[in-house]
């Protein structure tokens, strides 16, 4: 599905600067909770205009395009790796 078929741009081939949360959900197929979590951990860049939260299209595109996506961050876990216990014969 392209942006143009969704009626998001009146210019041929132009990408929007920002999209609403509802539009980001439709374009990405992600749910509201996931979108809000990505905004909270700053994976998606936002702009606030009045009470509206707009997501930059650039950050949404970077999230969903494999070659543009940032490298996976390691998950927070144990401070030290587990000790390897050898089997006793």
ZAMARGU-4260 file (C-alpha; in steps of 0.2 Angstrom, whole numbers, plus 5000, padded with zeros to 4 digits):
<rodrens>
0) 5000/5000/5000 | 5008/5017/4995 | 5005/5033/5003 | 4997/5040/4988 | 4984/5027/4988
5) 4979/5032/5006 | 4977/5050/5000 | 4991/5056/5011 | 4999/5067/4999 | 4993/5078/4985
10) 5010/5078/4976 | 5016/5064/4965 | 5029/5054/4974 | 5031/5066/4989 | 5032/5058/5006
15) 5023/5067/5021 | 5034/5075/5034 | 5023/5068/5048 | 5009/5057/5051 | 4996/5055/5065
20) 4996/5040/5076 | 4981/5033/5068 | 4989/5034/5051 | 5005/5026/5057 | 4995/5012/5064
25) 4987/5009/5047 | 5003/5011/5037 | 5013/4999/5048 | 5000/4987/5054 | 5006/4989/5072
30) 4994/4991/5086 | 4991/5007/5097 | 5000/4999/5112 | 5015/4995/5101 | 5016/5012/5093
35) 5014/5021/5110 | 5029/5010/5117 | 5040/5014/5102 | 5036/5033/5105 | 5040/5031/5124
40) 5057/5023/5121 | 5060/5036/5107 | 5062/5023/5093 | 5049/5034/5084 | 5052/5053/5083
45) 5037/5064/5087 | 5032/5082/5086 | 5019/5089/5096 | 5008/5103/5089 | 4995/5108/5102
50) 4988/5093/5109 | 4992/5082/5093 | 5006/5070/5093 | 5013/5068/5075 | 5026/5054/5071
55) 5040/5059/5059 | 5038/5049/5043 | 5057/5047/5042 | 5057/5037/5059 | 5042/5026/5054
60) 5050/5022/5038 | 5067/5018/5046 | 5058/5007/5058 | 5049/4997/5045 | 5063/4996/5031
65) 5075/4982/5035 | 5090/4991/5027 | 5087/5008/5036 | 5083/5000/5053 | 5095/5003/5067
70) 5105/4989/5073 | 5096/4979/5087 | 5100/4985/5104 | 5105/4971/5117 | 5091/4968/5129
75) 5095/4973/5147 | 5098/4957/5157 | 5110/4950/5169 | 5125/4960/5174 | 5137/4946/5172
80) 5136/4931/5161 | 5131/4914/5168 | 5145/4903/5174 | 5147/4887/5163 | 5146/4872/5174
85) 5156/4857/5168 | 5148/4840/5170 | 5158/4829/5182 | 5161/4811/5175
</rodrens>
